[in-house]
Amino acid sequence: MQVAEKKASLPHLITALPGPKAKKIVERDQDVISPSYTRDYPLVAKTGRGALVDDVDGNTFLDFAAGIAVVATGHCHPQIVAAIQKQAADLIHMSCTDFYYEGMVEFAGKLAAIAPGKSAKRVYFGNSGTEAIEAAMKLARYHTRRNHFVAFHGCFHGRTMGALSLTASKAVQRKHFGSLLGGAFHAPYPNTYRGAYGVRPENAAADALAYLENELFKRLCDPSEIAAIFVEPIQGEGGYLAAPVEFLQGLERLCRKHGILLVADEVQSGMGRTGKWWAADHAGIEPDILCTAKGIASGMPLSAVIAKAEVMDWTPGAHASTFGGNPVSIAAGLATFDVLESGALANAARMGEYIFSQTGGWRERHKSVGDIRGKGLMIGIEFVRDQKTKEKAPAVRDQVIQAAFRKGLLVLGAGENSLRLCPPLIIDEEQADFALQTLDACIHEAEQSL
């Protein structure tokens, strides 16, 4: 693809993809890197700025994946870089397991202040989303003295053995790993496009809640033995499915009724991605425990478990992390918070509304587009072979992803047949227009195979 004039905010491709340098690195990667990683296309990133990424051959791409929803403030935001550089020159590590950091206390206070609900909160810091989930599982058992958990079909909570016991996204993620943590049960997630088991989408919320009360609690596990129910207010790997407000509110009532802790997994949906600080805010619920990571520190490894103070009652030595909440990551988190609070959060809401307004006619325009959903800049597009039967079309989705890469746009899949849009929260209309025009053309091309 040849571009006559390079624009500072849009892609610019100068070689065939992958370019010669990228080819060599991909070939070497196959010899020395674990084959467990999944790669959708041969992007070999070298530098990033804002919503743009340059590869090793000098090609510039528009990143509508944001490092899997991690670089919320864009790549190498100058405010984040300055905070990292300053902290790295002062103190990189002492370990909060044994010592204190001023930045940790400050950041915990900020997170507690914006957490859903009015209850006092405490914060535990880790390094990743799956670590946050593991900590929440342990805390739930510790506080309730109960053993069992409930999660939902399609959910992704992580890949370590405890978190993997909750994950119900893809069989390959569990295959050959033997017995997982006992006492993890799964229930249908309220899919408002397909319904439970492909029927009654209009009753998705009620049907999902009824399954918990009338099936799981009566036939599989007494609710008095359940420590916590883990839910993604918007499923990430499950296809960017947003749970209806009435489901989340009903789930909160159900947990209160039975003394079960409600854990919101906001690893992907939190920190402003949906146009509010938390996806739970759209439903007005107050989880007992909230887990977040990804966008919390603009690319530095950091996660947080934010729990009601009365719930986070474990004693010294019950849980800790050598690296969790290290000073450099905390500095990046504080700077990220400032950027979000100063305008990126509002921009996510505004640009999300803009993208939804521009894609409003895509179901009529494209026979393969079954559903467009989400909130803020967490948007999913589900592809089908037939809009009436809703037969899934993963091949069309995959063709769109590959074609978009060849045109300079980086996007990723989610679920079996959906595409996710999760760009940095600082994108502008010009970049949104380029992304949508590119996807529009790619979908048209892919539909020729239907």
DONU-272421 format. One record per residue (C-alpha): residue in three letters; x negated, y, z negated. Coordinates in steps of 0.2 Angstrom, whole numbers, padded with zeros to 4 digits, always signed. Example, Ala and Ser with C-alpha at 12.3 -4.5 7.8 and 13.67 -1.06 7.14 Angstrom:
ALA-0062-0022-0039SER-0068-0005-0036
This chain:
MET+0000+0000+0000GLN-0008+0017+0005VAL-0003+0033-0003ALA-0008+0049+0005GLU-0009+0059-0011LYS-0012+0053-0028LYS+0000+0060-0041ALA-0005+0061-0059SER+0010+0053-0066LEU+0014+0039-0053PRO+0005+0024-0046HIS-0009+0024-0033LEU-0014+0008-0025ILE-0031+0007-0015THR-0034-0011-0013ALA-0024-0027-0009LEU-0018-0035-0026PRO-0028-0042-0034GLY-0043-0032-0029PRO-0060-0040-0027LYS-0066-0036-0045ALA-0050-0042-0052LYS-0051-0059-0043LYS-0068-0063-0050ILE-0062-0059-0068VAL-0046-0070-0066GLU-0057-0084-0059ARG-0069-0083-0074ASP-0054-0081-0086GLN-0048-0098-0080ASP-0065-0106-0086VAL-0067-0098-0103ILE-0050-0093-0110SER-0037-0103-0118PRO-0024-0109-0105SER-0010-0106-0117TYR-0008-0088-0112THR+0006-0084-0100ARG+0002-0071-0086ASP+0015-0065-0074TYR+0003-0057-0061PRO-0016-0054-0059LEU-0017-0037-0068VAL-0035-0034-0075ALA-0033-0018-0085LYS-0047-0006-0088THR-0041+0010-0094GLY-0024+0018-0098ARG-0017+0035-0101GLY+0002+0039-0105ALA+0013+0027-0095LEU-0001+0023-0082VAL-0014+0009-0082ASP-0029+0008-0070ASP-0036-0009-0066VAL-0054-0014-0063ASP-0053-0010-0044GLY-0046+0008-0047ASN-0028+0004-0043THR-0016+0014-0054PHE+0000+0006-0060LEU+0016+0013-0069ASP+0018+0003-0085PHE+0036-0001-0089ALA+0031-0015-0101ALA+0020-0005-0113GLY+0009-0019-0118ILE+0025-0029-0122ALA+0033-0014-0131VAL+0018-0010-0141VAL+0011+0006-0134ALA+0026+0016-0139THR+0017+0033-0138GLY+0009+0028-0121HIS-0009+0022-0118CYS-0022+0031-0127HIS-0012+0045-0133PRO-0024+0059-0138GLN-0017+0061-0155ILE-0018+0042-0159VAL-0036+0041-0152ALA-0042+0056-0163ALA-0034+0048-0178ILE-0043+0031-0175GLN-0060+0039-0171LYS-0059+0050-0187GLN-0054+0035-0198ALA-0067+0024-0190ALA-0081+0036-0194ASP-0075+0037-0212LEU-0070+0020-0218ILE-0065+0005-0208HIS-0062-0008-0221MET-0061-0012-0240SER-0046-0023-0241CYS-0030-0018-0249THR-0029-0035-0257ASP-0041-0029-0270PHE-0042-0010-0268TYR-0031+0005-0264TYR-0030+0016-0248GLU-0022+0033-0249GLY-0016+0031-0231MET-0007+0015-0235VAL+0003+0023-0249GLU+0008+0038-0237PHE+0013+0027-0223ALA+0023+0016-0234GLY+0032+0031-0241LYS+0037+0037-0223LEU+0043+0019-0218ALA+0053+0018-0234ALA+0061+0035-0231ILE+0067+0030-0214ALA+0073+0012-0218PRO+0091+0009-0216GLY+0102+0012-0231LYS+0100+0021-0247SER+0092+0008-0258ALA+0074+0011-0264LYS+0062+0001-0253ARG+0044-0006-0255VAL+0033-0010-0240TYR+0020-0025-0237PHE+0008-0023-0223GLY+0001-0037-0211ASN-0007-0038-0194SER+0007-0044-0182GLY+0025-0048-0180THR+0024-0066-0184GLU+0014-0062-0200ALA+0029-0050-0205ILE+0041-0064-0202GLU+0030-0077-0212ALA+0030-0064-0226ALA+0048-0061-0226MET+0052-0080-0226LYS+0041-0082-0242LEU+0048-0067-0250ALA+0066-0073-0247ARG+0062-0090-0255TYR+0053-0081-0269HIS+0067-0069-0273THR+0082-0081-0271ARG+0074-0097-0277ARG+0083-0105-0262ASN+0075-0115-0248HIS+0084-0114-0232PHE+0085-0101-0217VAL+0097-0097-0203ALA+0092-0090-0186PHE+0100-0089-0169HIS+0099-0098-0152GLY+0088-0088-0141CYS+0078-0079-0155PHE+0060-0077-0155HIS+0052-0074-0172GLY+0034-0079-0169ARG+0022-0094-0165THR+0015-0098-0182MET+0022-0113-0190GLY+0034-0105-0202ALA+0040-0092-0189LEU+0040-0105-0175SER+0053-0115-0186LEU+0065-0100-0184THR+0061-0097-0166ALA+0073-0105-0153SER+0068-0096-0137LYS+0059-0109-0126ALA+0056-0128-0129VAL+0038-0126-0123GLN+0034-0115-0138ARG+0038-0130-0150LYS+0033-0144-0139HIS+0019-0156-0146PHE+0018-0146-0163GLY+0026-0160-0173SER+0037-0157-0188LEU+0040-0138-0192LEU+0046-0130-0208GLY+0061-0140-0215GLY+0078-0131-0218ALA+0079-0120-0203PHE+0096-0120-0195HIS+0102-0111-0179ALA+0118-0104-0174PRO+0125-0096-0158TYR+0120-0078-0154PRO+0134-0066-0149ASN+0131-0065-0130THR+0144-0052-0124TYR+0140-0056-0106ARG+0142-0075-0107GLY+0150-0079-0123ALA+0147-0093-0134TYR+0143-0108-0123GLY+0148-0099-0108VAL+0166-0095-0114ARG+0176-0081-0122PRO+0163-0067-0120GLU+0176-0054-0126ASN+0176-0064-0143ALA+0157-0067-0144ALA+0155-0058-0161ALA+0170-0067-0169ASP+0165-0084-0162ALA+0148-0082-0169LEU+0153-0077-0186ALA+0166-0091-0186TYR+0153-0104-0182LEU+0143-0099-0197GLU+0158-0100-0209ASN+0167-0114-0202GLU+0154-0126-0195LEU+0136-0122-0202PHE+0141-0118-0220LYS+0154-0132-0221ARG+0145-0146-0211LEU+0126-0143-0211CYS+0121-0132-0226ASP+0130-0125-0241PRO+0128-0106-0241SER+0122-0107-0259GLU+0106-0115-0253ILE+0102-0102-0239ALA+0089-0090-0244ALA+0090-0078-0229ILE+0098-0076-0211PHE+0086-0069-0199VAL+0093-0059-0184GLU+0086-0048-0170PRO+0099-0034-0168ILE+0093-0034-0150GLN+0085-0051-0145GLY+0069-0048-0136GLU+0063-0064-0128GLY+0081-0070-0128GLY+0085-0058-0114TYR+0087-0040-0122LEU+0104-0045-0128ALA+0111-0032-0140ALA+0122-0039-0154PRO+0139-0031-0156VAL+0141-0019-0170GLU+0155-0029-0177PHE+0144-0044-0177LEU+0130-0036-0187GLN+0143-0028-0199GLY+0151-0045-0201LEU+0135-0054-0204GLU+0130-0041-0218ARG+0147-0044-0226LEU+0144-0063-0225CYS+0127-0062-0233ARG+0134-0051-0247LYS+0148-0064-0250HIS+0136-0079-0252GLY+0121-0070-0260ILE+0111-0073-0244LEU+0097-0060-0239LEU+0099-0052-0222VAL+0083-0050-0213ALA+0082-0039-0198ASP+0068-0044-0185GLU+0064-0027-0178VAL+0047-0032-0172GLN+0051-0027-0154SER+0067-0016-0157GLY+0060-0005-0171MET+0050+0011-0172GLY+0061+0021-0160ARG+0062+0009-0145THR+0082+0010-0145GLY+0083+0029-0147LYS+0085+0028-0166TRP+0072+0022-0179TRP+0079+0005-0180ALA+0092-0005-0169ALA+0101-0009-0186ASP+0105+0010-0187HIS+0116+0009-0172ALA+0127-0003-0183GLY+0125+0006-0199ILE+0119-0009-0209GLU+0106-0010-0222PRO+0096-0026-0221ASP+0088-0033-0237ILE+0072-0035-0227LEU+0066-0027-0211CYS+0051-0033-0201THR+0043-0022-0189ALA+0026-0022-0179LYS+0023-0019-0160GLY+0026-0001-0158ILE+0021+0004-0176ALA+0003+0009-0172SER+0002+0012-0153GLY-0009-0004-0150MET-0018-0006-0166PRO-0014-0022-0176LEU-0002-0018-0189SER+0015-0024-0195ALA+0026-0020-0210VAL+0039-0029-0221ILE+0051-0016-0228ALA+0062-0023-0242LYS+0074-0017-0255ALA+0063-0013-0270GLU+0074-0025-0280VAL+0071-0039-0267MET+0052-0036-0266ASP+0049-0043-0284TRP+0035-0055-0281THR+0020-0054-0293PRO+0001-0051-0289GLY-0006-0065-0280ALA+0010-0071-0273HIS+0006-0065-0255ALA-0008-0054-0248SER-0018-0051-0232THR-0037-0047-0230PHE-0035-0036-0215GLY-0017-0031-0216GLY-0015-0012-0217ASN-0033-0009-0214PRO-0037+0010-0214VAL-0040+0012-0195SER-0023+0004-0191ILE-0014+0014-0204ALA-0022+0030-0197ALA-0015+0025-0180GLY+0002+0021-0188LEU+0003+0038-0197ALA-0001+0047-0180THR+0011+0036-0171PHE+0025+0041-0183ASP+0021+0060-0181VAL+0022+0058-0162LEU+0038+0049-0163GLU+0046+0061-0175SER+0040+0076-0165GLY+0049+0071-0149ALA+0046+0054-0143LEU+0060+0046-0152ALA+0072+0059-0145ASN+0065+0056-0128ALA+0068+0037-0129ALA+0087+0041-0132ARG+0087+0054-0118MET+0078+0043-0105GLY+0088+0028-0110GLU+0104+0037-0106TYR+0096+0043-0090ILE+0091+0026-0084PHE+0108+0019-0088SER+0117+0033-0078GLN+0106+0029-0063THR+0109+0010-0064GLY+0128+0012-0067GLY+0132+0006-0049TRP+0119-0008-0047ARG+0132-0022-0050GLU+0141-0016-0035ARG+0126-0012-0025HIS+0117-0029-0029LYS+0125-0045-0029SER+0112-0053-0040VAL+0114-0040-0054GLY+0125-0048-0067ASP+0123-0037-0082ILE+0113-0022-0087ARG+0112-0019-0106GLY+0102-0013-0121LYS+0099+0003-0130GLY+0087+0018-0128LEU+0072+0011-0119MET+0075-0007-0122ILE+0085-0012-0107GLY+0088-0029-0099ILE+0094-0033-0082GLU+0101-0051-0080PHE+0100-0059-0063VAL+0113-0071-0056ARG+0116-0081-0040ASP+0135-0076-0041GLN+0143-0063-0051LYS+0159-0073-0053THR+0151-0089-0059LYS+0137-0081-0067GLU+0125-0094-0062LYS+0108-0089-0067ALA+0095-0084-0054PRO+0077-0085-0063ALA+0069-0086-0045VAL+0076-0069-0040ARG+0070-0061-0057ASP+0053-0068-0054GLN+0052-0062-0036VAL+0057-0045-0042ILE+0043-0045-0055GLN+0030-0050-0042ALA+0036-0038-0029ALA+0036-0023-0042PHE+0018-0027-0046ARG+0013-0026-0028LYS+0021-0009-0027GLY+0012-0003-0043LEU+0026-0006-0056LEU+0023-0017-0071VAL+0038-0026-0078LEU+0041-0042-0088GLY+0054-0055-0089ALA+0064-0059-0104GLY+0074-0075-0107GLU+0078-0087-0093ASN+0084-0075-0080SER+0082-0057-0086LEU+0070-0043-0083ARG+0065-0031-0097LEU+0062-0012-0096CYS+0052-0006-0111PRO+0041+0008-0105PRO+0032+0020-0117LEU+0044+0031-0126ILE+0035+0047-0118ILE+0040+0043-0100ASP+0048+0057-0089GLU+0062+0057-0076GLU+0050+0057-0062GLN+0042+0040-0068ALA+0060+0033-0072ASP+0065+0038-0054PHE+0050+0029-0047ALA+0053+0013-0057LEU+0071+0012-0053GLN+0068+0016-0034THR+0055+0003-0034LEU+0066-0010-0043ASP+0081-0006-0032ALA+0070-0010-0016CYS+0063-0026-0024ILE+0080-0032-0029HIS+0086-0029-0011GLU+0071-0039-0005ALA+0073-0054-0017GLU+0092-0055-0013GLN+0088-0060+0005SER+0084-0077-0002LEU+0101-0079-0009
